[in-house]
Amino acid sequence: MAPPVRTDFLDFGAKGVHTEVDGFWNEKPLIEEPDRKKETIQAIQQLGGSNVPQLESNIFCLSVIGQIEGHLVMPSHNKTTKYEHVIPQIVAAEQNPQVEGVIVALNTIGGDVEAGLAIAEMIATMSKPTVSLVLGGGHSIGVPIAVAADVSFITETATMTIHPIRLTGLVIGVPQTFEYLEKMQERVIRFVVNHSNITEELFRQLMFRTGELARDIGTNVIGRDAVEYGLIDRVGGLADAMAELNRLIEARKAGGTVQ
Protein backbone atom coordinates (compact mmCIF):
# COMPACT_ATOMS: atom_id res chain seq x y z
CA MET A 1 0.00 0.00 0.00
CA ALA A 2 1.38 3.37 -0.99
CA PRO A 3 2.27 5.70 1.91
CA PRO A 4 0.00 8.69 2.47
CA VAL A 5 0.83 11.99 0.90
CA ARG A 6 0.63 15.13 2.97
CA THR A 7 -1.45 17.31 0.68
CA ASP A 8 -1.56 20.10 3.20
CA PHE A 9 2.13 20.72 2.70
CA LEU A 10 2.35 20.30 -1.07
CA ASP A 11 4.72 22.81 -2.59
CA PHE A 12 3.94 23.41 -6.26
CA GLY A 13 7.17 25.22 -6.93
CA ALA A 14 9.05 25.61 -10.17
CA LYS A 15 11.16 22.54 -9.48
CA GLY A 16 8.37 20.04 -8.79
CA VAL A 17 6.03 18.61 -6.17
CA HIS A 18 7.34 17.89 -2.66
CA THR A 19 5.80 14.87 -0.89
CA GLU A 20 6.56 13.11 2.37
CA VAL A 21 7.13 9.37 2.03
CA ASP A 22 8.23 7.25 4.98
CA GLY A 23 9.28 10.33 6.85
CA PHE A 24 11.44 11.68 4.01
CA TRP A 25 10.69 14.60 1.73
CA ASN A 26 11.05 13.67 -1.95
CA GLU A 27 10.98 15.97 -4.92
CA LYS A 28 9.03 14.69 -7.91
CA PRO A 29 9.53 16.87 -10.98
CA LEU A 30 6.45 18.05 -12.75
CA ILE A 31 5.94 17.22 -16.42
CA GLU A 32 6.74 20.54 -18.02
CA GLU A 33 5.33 21.61 -21.39
CA PRO A 34 7.74 22.43 -24.23
CA ASP A 35 9.20 25.85 -24.09
CA ARG A 36 7.03 27.32 -26.81
CA LYS A 37 8.51 30.78 -26.44
CA LYS A 38 12.00 29.48 -27.15
CA GLU A 39 10.79 27.49 -30.14
CA THR A 40 9.00 30.56 -31.52
CA ILE A 41 12.14 32.67 -31.22
CA GLN A 42 14.19 30.00 -33.00
CA ALA A 43 11.64 29.80 -35.80
CA ILE A 44 11.72 33.57 -36.29
CA GLN A 45 15.51 33.63 -36.33
CA GLN A 46 15.87 30.75 -38.79
CA LEU A 47 12.81 31.11 -41.01
CA GLY A 48 11.60 34.67 -40.51
CA GLY A 49 8.20 33.68 -39.15
CA SER A 50 6.66 32.19 -36.04
CA ASN A 51 4.35 29.77 -37.82
CA VAL A 52 5.81 27.34 -40.33
CA PRO A 53 3.17 25.42 -42.31
CA GLN A 54 3.48 21.66 -41.85
CA LEU A 55 2.19 19.65 -44.78
CA GLU A 56 2.64 16.08 -45.85
CA SER A 57 3.34 16.44 -49.56
CA ASN A 58 4.02 14.03 -52.40
CA ILE A 59 6.39 16.59 -53.94
CA PHE A 60 9.98 17.10 -52.85
CA CYS A 61 11.49 20.59 -53.23
CA LEU A 62 15.21 20.68 -53.96
CA SER A 63 16.73 24.15 -53.64
CA VAL A 64 19.97 25.12 -55.36
CA ILE A 65 21.01 28.48 -53.96
CA GLY A 66 24.09 30.63 -53.67
CA GLN A 67 27.33 29.11 -54.91
CA ILE A 68 27.57 25.42 -55.75
CA GLU A 69 30.34 24.10 -53.56
CA GLY A 70 32.67 21.46 -54.90
CA HIS A 71 35.69 19.75 -53.37
CA LEU A 72 36.90 22.96 -51.72
CA VAL A 73 35.02 24.49 -48.79
CA MET A 74 33.83 28.03 -49.43
CA PRO A 75 34.23 30.80 -46.82
CA SER A 76 31.62 30.78 -44.08
CA HIS A 77 30.04 34.06 -45.24
CA ASN A 78 29.13 32.55 -48.64
CA LYS A 79 25.70 31.09 -49.32
CA THR A 80 26.43 27.63 -50.71
CA THR A 81 24.83 24.47 -52.00
CA LYS A 82 26.98 21.51 -51.02
CA TYR A 83 26.88 18.59 -53.43
CA GLU A 84 27.47 16.11 -50.62
CA HIS A 85 24.17 17.31 -49.15
CA VAL A 86 22.19 17.48 -52.39
CA ILE A 87 23.09 14.11 -53.86
CA PRO A 88 21.80 12.05 -50.88
CA GLN A 89 18.59 14.10 -50.96
CA ILE A 90 18.04 13.19 -54.60
CA VAL A 91 18.71 9.51 -53.87
CA ALA A 92 16.27 9.61 -50.95
CA ALA A 93 13.60 11.26 -53.10
CA GLU A 94 14.08 8.60 -55.76
CA GLN A 95 13.73 5.77 -53.25
CA ASN A 96 10.90 7.20 -51.16
CA PRO A 97 7.58 5.81 -52.45
CA GLN A 98 5.70 8.75 -50.92
CA VAL A 99 7.58 11.21 -53.14
CA GLU A 100 5.97 11.29 -56.58
CA GLY A 101 7.68 14.32 -58.09
CA VAL A 102 10.55 16.76 -57.59
CA ILE A 103 10.66 20.51 -58.13
CA VAL A 104 14.11 22.12 -58.36
CA ALA A 105 14.19 25.79 -57.33
CA LEU A 106 17.29 27.62 -58.55
CA ASN A 107 18.75 30.93 -57.49
CA THR A 108 22.45 30.29 -57.97
CA ILE A 109 25.49 32.12 -59.29
CA GLY A 110 27.07 28.85 -60.39
CA GLY A 111 30.18 27.33 -58.92
CA ASP A 112 32.16 24.11 -59.23
CA VAL A 113 31.70 22.55 -62.67
CA GLU A 114 32.02 18.90 -61.70
CA ALA A 115 29.76 19.28 -58.66
CA GLY A 116 27.16 21.08 -60.79
CA LEU A 117 27.29 18.43 -63.50
CA ALA A 118 26.97 15.69 -60.87
CA ILE A 119 23.78 17.27 -59.52
CA ALA A 120 22.47 17.78 -63.06
CA GLU A 121 23.10 14.14 -63.99
CA MET A 122 21.34 12.94 -60.85
CA ILE A 123 18.26 15.02 -61.68
CA ALA A 124 18.27 14.00 -65.33
CA THR A 125 18.41 10.28 -64.51
CA MET A 126 15.55 10.23 -61.99
CA SER A 127 12.62 8.00 -62.84
CA LYS A 128 10.14 10.36 -61.19
CA PRO A 129 8.84 13.53 -62.87
CA THR A 130 11.00 16.60 -62.33
CA VAL A 131 10.40 20.30 -62.96
CA SER A 132 12.90 23.13 -62.54
CA LEU A 133 12.17 26.77 -61.81
CA VAL A 134 14.80 29.48 -62.26
CA LEU A 135 14.19 32.25 -59.74
CA GLY A 136 16.44 35.29 -59.66
CA GLY A 137 19.35 33.61 -61.39
CA GLY A 138 20.52 30.31 -62.79
CA HIS A 139 23.99 31.30 -63.87
CA SER A 140 27.01 29.42 -65.15
CA ILE A 141 26.91 25.76 -64.10
CA GLY A 142 23.37 26.38 -62.89
CA VAL A 143 22.32 26.20 -66.56
CA PRO A 144 22.84 22.41 -66.85
CA ILE A 145 20.96 21.90 -63.57
CA ALA A 146 18.02 23.96 -64.87
CA VAL A 147 17.75 22.05 -68.15
CA ALA A 148 18.22 18.63 -66.48
CA ALA A 149 14.57 18.49 -65.39
CA ASP A 150 11.80 17.07 -67.56
CA VAL A 151 10.26 20.54 -67.93
CA SER A 152 12.04 23.81 -67.11
CA PHE A 153 10.52 27.18 -66.16
CA ILE A 154 11.99 30.65 -65.75
CA THR A 155 10.37 33.74 -64.28
CA GLU A 156 10.11 36.97 -66.26
CA THR A 157 12.83 38.70 -64.24
CA ALA A 158 15.24 35.78 -63.81
CA THR A 159 18.56 35.72 -65.64
CA MET A 160 20.99 33.07 -66.82
CA THR A 161 24.63 33.87 -67.54
CA ILE A 162 26.21 31.71 -70.21
CA HIS A 163 30.00 31.91 -70.35
CA PRO A 164 33.01 29.67 -70.94
CA ILE A 165 34.53 27.67 -68.12
CA ARG A 166 37.11 29.55 -66.11
CA LEU A 167 39.84 28.37 -63.78
CA THR A 168 40.76 29.97 -60.47
CA GLY A 169 43.93 29.67 -58.45
CA LEU A 170 47.22 28.36 -59.77
CA VAL A 171 47.10 27.53 -63.49
CA ILE A 172 49.98 25.79 -65.26
CA GLY A 173 50.30 27.36 -68.70
CA VAL A 174 50.91 24.23 -70.73
CA PRO A 175 48.92 22.75 -73.65
CA GLN A 176 47.61 19.92 -71.46
CA THR A 177 45.84 22.42 -69.20
CA PHE A 178 43.98 23.99 -72.09
CA GLU A 179 43.10 20.59 -73.53
CA TYR A 180 41.60 19.59 -70.18
CA LEU A 181 39.69 22.86 -70.03
CA GLU A 182 38.34 22.34 -73.54
CA LYS A 183 37.20 18.79 -72.76
CA MET A 184 35.40 20.01 -69.66
CA GLN A 185 33.76 22.72 -71.76
CA GLU A 186 32.55 20.10 -74.21
CA ARG A 187 30.95 18.12 -71.37
CA VAL A 188 28.88 21.14 -70.37
CA ILE A 189 27.89 22.01 -73.94
CA ARG A 190 26.91 18.43 -74.76
CA PHE A 191 24.78 18.10 -71.62
CA VAL A 192 22.92 21.37 -72.19
CA VAL A 193 22.27 20.63 -75.86
CA ASN A 194 21.03 17.10 -75.11
CA HIS A 195 18.61 18.26 -72.41
CA SER A 196 17.19 21.41 -74.00
CA ASN A 197 15.98 22.67 -77.37
CA ILE A 198 18.91 24.97 -78.04
CA THR A 199 21.29 24.14 -80.87
CA GLU A 200 24.98 23.66 -80.24
CA GLU A 201 25.84 26.45 -82.65
CA LEU A 202 23.60 28.97 -80.90
CA PHE A 203 24.78 27.92 -77.45
CA ARG A 204 28.40 28.40 -78.49
CA GLN A 205 27.56 31.82 -79.91
CA LEU A 206 26.01 32.88 -76.61
CA MET A 207 28.91 31.43 -74.66
CA PHE A 208 31.69 33.13 -76.60
CA ARG A 209 29.96 36.42 -77.40
CA THR A 210 32.09 39.47 -76.64
CA GLY A 211 31.08 42.97 -75.69
CA GLU A 212 28.03 42.16 -73.57
CA LEU A 213 29.52 41.24 -70.21
CA ALA A 214 32.08 43.41 -68.47
CA ARG A 215 35.52 41.80 -68.01
CA ASP A 216 34.37 38.57 -69.61
CA ILE A 217 32.90 36.95 -72.68
CA GLY A 218 29.45 35.45 -72.62
CA THR A 219 25.79 36.41 -72.59
CA ASN A 220 23.28 37.35 -69.92
CA VAL A 221 19.93 35.84 -70.94
CA ILE A 222 16.80 37.23 -69.31
CA GLY A 223 13.48 35.45 -68.82
CA ARG A 224 11.64 35.17 -72.12
CA ASP A 225 14.86 35.30 -74.15
CA ALA A 226 15.92 31.99 -72.60
CA VAL A 227 12.70 30.43 -73.91
CA GLU A 228 13.13 31.95 -77.37
CA TYR A 229 16.65 30.54 -77.57
CA GLY A 230 15.29 27.09 -76.66
CA LEU A 231 17.33 26.94 -73.48
CA ILE A 232 14.30 26.87 -71.13
CA ASP A 233 10.91 25.39 -71.96
CA ARG A 234 8.49 27.99 -70.60
CA VAL A 235 8.13 31.31 -68.82
CA GLY A 236 6.23 30.94 -65.56
CA GLY A 237 6.24 31.06 -61.81
CA LEU A 238 5.64 28.73 -58.91
CA ALA A 239 1.99 27.98 -59.70
CA ASP A 240 2.85 27.13 -63.31
CA ALA A 241 5.69 24.84 -62.28
CA MET A 242 3.58 23.05 -59.67
CA ALA A 243 0.67 22.60 -62.09
CA GLU A 244 2.99 21.07 -64.68
CA LEU A 245 4.60 18.78 -62.13
CA ASN A 246 1.19 17.55 -60.97
CA ARG A 247 0.27 16.92 -64.61
CA LEU A 248 3.42 14.84 -65.11
CA ILE A 249 2.68 12.90 -61.92
CA GLU A 250 -0.84 12.07 -63.09
CA ALA A 251 0.48 11.06 -66.52
CA ARG A 252 3.00 8.73 -64.86
CA LYS A 253 0.28 7.16 -62.73
CA ALA A 254 -1.81 6.59 -65.84
CA GLY A 255 1.08 4.74 -67.44
CA GLY A 256 1.95 7.44 -69.92
CA THR A 257 5.37 8.80 -70.79
CA VAL A 258 6.73 11.93 -69.19
CA GLN A 259 7.17 14.66 -71.79
N, C-alpha and C positions, 0 to 999 in steps of 0.2 A: 504494500500500500504506500502510495506516495506521501511524503511528509507534508504537513500543512504549510500553506504559504501565508505569511503575514501581509494581508492586503492593506492593513492600515498604515504600513510603513513603506509601501511601494514608492520607489523614487524613479519617476519617468524622466530621467535626465537624458542628456545628449548621448551618453555612452551606452545606455541600456537599461534594463530593469533589474533592480536589486531585490533578491528574495533571501529568506532565511531558511536554510535546510540543515537539519541536524545541528542546530546551534551555530552554523557558520553562514556568513553572508556571501552569497555568490552573485556574480554579475553576468547576466545573460544578455548578450547584445541584441538589440532590436533589428528586425529586417528592414534595412533602409532602402528607400526608393532610389533609382538612378539619379545622379546629379544632372537634372535636365538643364539647369542653367549653364553648367560647364559644357554640355553637349551642344547647346544652342550657340554659345560663343565660338566653339570650334568649327561649327558648320558655317558661321558667318565669316570667320577668318579664312577658311579653306575654299568655300564655294560662293561666298557673297550673299548668302540668304539663310534665313533660319529654318525654312521648310524646304526639304529636298523631296520631290515627288518620287515615291517608290512604286515601280510598276514592273510586273513580270511580263517581259516582252519576248517575242520570238525573233527579234531582230537585234543583232549585235552591232554596236557602233564602235568603229576603230578610228581613233583620231591620230592624225599625223601633223604635228605642230612644231613650230620653231625650226631648229636645225636638226637634220637627221644625223645622229651620232654613229660613227663607225667604230673602228678598233681603238681609236684614241679618245680619251675622256675629254669632253669640252669643259671650259671654265664653269664654275658653279652659277655664275650670273646669267648664263645662256639658257634659253628655253630649248629643250632638246627632246627628240624622240629616239629612244634607244632601241636598236634592232633586237637586242637580246630580250627586251620586254615585249616587243610587238610580235615577233615570230611565235613564241609560245601562245599568245592570245589567238593568233590565226589558227594554229593547230587545235586549240581548245574549241574554238567556234566550229571548226570542221567536224570535230568528233562529237560535239554536244548535240544530241537529237532534238533538244528543245529549241536550238537556234536554227531557223529556217532561211535566214538571209543576213547579209552583212552590208552595212553602209560605211563607206570610208570618207571621213570628213578631213579635208586638207586645208591647212593654212601654214605652209612651210616655205622657207627660203632655200630649201635644198640641203645639200650636205655631202656626206660620203657616198661615192658612186656605187661601190660594191654593196654597201648596206642598203641603199635605196633600191638597187636592182634585186637584191634578195627579197625585200618586202614586196616588190612588184611581182616577182615570180610566184611568191606564195599566194598572193591575191588572184593572180591569173589562173592558177592551177586548182583553185577551190572548186568543189563539185556543187556547192550551194550558190544561189544567185547573189551577185554583188553589184553594188551601185556606188559610184564615187561622186563626191560633190566638192568642187573647188571653191573655197570661201576665202576671200582676201587675196591669197596668193598660192600658186602651186608651181614654184619656180624650180629651174635647174633639174635635179634628179627627181623632183616631185612630179615632173611631167610623166615619166614612165609609170609611177604609182597611180596617177590619175587615169591613165588610159588602160591600166591593167584590169579594171572592173568590166563587167559585162556591158553596162551602160554608164556613161560619164556625163556629169552635169557641171556647169559653171555659172556662177551668178553674173549679173550684168556688170558689176564693178570689180570682179576678180581679175587678176592678171597672172600670166604665165611667162616667165623669162626663159627663152631658148638660147643657149649659148654653148660654145665648145667646152669640152672638159678642160679644167685647169688644175695644175699641181701647186701645192703649197709646201713650204719648207725647203729642204736641201734638194736640189735637182742636179743630177749628173748630166752634163751636156754632151752626151754621146748618142750616136744613131739608135742604139738599142732602146734608150729612154723614149725617143719619139715614136719608135715602132710600137712600143708597149702602149703609149698614149693613144696612138691611132687605132690600135686593136680595141682598146676600151671604148673609144668613141664609136666604133662600128657596132659594138654590143648594144649601146644605148640607142643608136639610130635604128638598128634592126628590130629591137623590141618595140619601139614606139610605132614604127611603120606596120609591124605585124598586128598590133593591137588597137589601131585607129584607122581612120579613113584618109589620112594624109599620105601623099606620095613621098618617096624618098628624095626626089629632086626638090620638092618644095620645102621639105623639112631641112635639107642642107642649106637651101637659100636663106631660110630664116635663121639658121644657126650661125652662118658665116657672114651675115649682113653687116656692113660697116656703116658708121655714121649715125646710128640710132641710139646706141647706148654709150654713155660717157665712160671713157677709159677701157672699153671692151668692145668686142664684136658680138653681135647677136641681135635678138628682137624681143621686144616686150609686147606680148599679145594680150589684148584686153577682151574679156567677155565674149561678145558675139563674134569677134574676129576669129577666135579659136574654133568656133563652130564652122565658120565659113571656110577656114583652112582645112577642115576635116580632122582637126586634132581632138576636139571634144564633140560628143554626140549632140548635146542639147544645151540651151540656155534655160536655167531654172533655179529654183531655190529648194529649201528643205521639203516643202509639201510636194513639189514635183518629184524629187528624188525618192521620197517615201512611197508615193503612189506608184511609181514605176517599179520599185523593189517589191511591193505587195503584188503587183501584176505578175512579175517574174516568179514569185513564190507560188501563186495560184496556178500558173502555167506548168511549173514543175510538179505540183501535186497532181495535175490532170494528166501528167505523162508527156507533156509537150517538151519541145526543146527551148532552151533559154536563148533569146535573141535580143 
